[in-house]
């Protein structure tokens, strides 16, 4: 299974989070400051390597 971050809110959240493609582990790239952004919404997509590939997604909400 391969994981990816698809939709982020706010848009500058792309610079703050990254995802390990094989394990799905979400990591911080930078610092979080609740005075700047109080909540992040991430969409995580997962797809297998089948033929045809099957996929799913979930929403992760992070409150700072």
Secondary structure, DSSP 8 states (H G I E B T S, - for coil): -EEEEEEEESGGGGGTEEE-TTT--EEESS---TTT-SEEEEEEEEE-S-SS--EEEEEEEEE-
